[in-house]
């Protein structure tokens, strides 16, 4: 397997998703943050950084407009004032409701060329590669 092929697939998926994400007035970063919070609930801001493998500044800059738009709420951790807790609001959930699974849809549409057995094998290989990458990279595990 060549990395170029895997990278190309990811770029096609991002191109597909980018337009749909922009159509609801979000950036890719803000979309990823909202999806993460939708699935995990309230998280510390530094955990968002780790889980999305993004820079602290990138996440902080994305959270400002999300908070201003009422899509997330930030508050200080009750026992550690240095930490910030971020939670998605109902408005945030509604904002992403129609596009939350766009990348799953893209993969489903493009995996139609695979047989059921090939699809299972591909899924298994991707999960094993992701797990191996998780073990060899110093980040929080994906849940």
Residue, then its C-alpha position, 0 to 999 in steps of 0.5 A: x500500500x502506498x501512502x499516496x493512495x491513502x492520502x488521495x482517498x482522504x483528500x477526495x473525502x475532504x473535498x466532498x465534505x468541505x462544501x457541505x460543511x461550508x453550506x451550513x456556515x462552518x469551517x472543517x475545524x468547527x465541524x470536527x469540534x462539534x461532532x466530537x462534542x456531540x459524541x463525547x459530551x463535555x470535554x476539557x479544551x486540552x482534551x479536544x486538542x489531543x483527540x483532534x490532533x490539532x494545535x491549541x491555538x487552532x482549537x481556541x480560534x475555532x471555539x470563539x466563533x462557535x461560542x459567539x454563535x451559541x453552538x458551544x458553551x465554555x466554562x471554567x473547570x470547578x476544581x481547576x480554574x486553569x482548565x476550560x470545559x467545552x460543551x455543545x449546545x442544542x443549537x450546535x447539535x441542530x447545526x450539524x444534524x444534517x451533515x454529521x455523517x457526511x464522511x460515512x456517506x462518502x465512504x459508503x457511496x465510494x465503497x459500493x465497488x467492493x463486495x460485502x466480504x471486501x468491505x469487511x476486510x477493508x474495515x478490519x484492515x483500517x481498524x488494525x492500522x488505526x489501532x497500530x498508529x494509536x499505539x505508536x503515536x503519543x496521543x489519547x486513544x480514540x473512543 
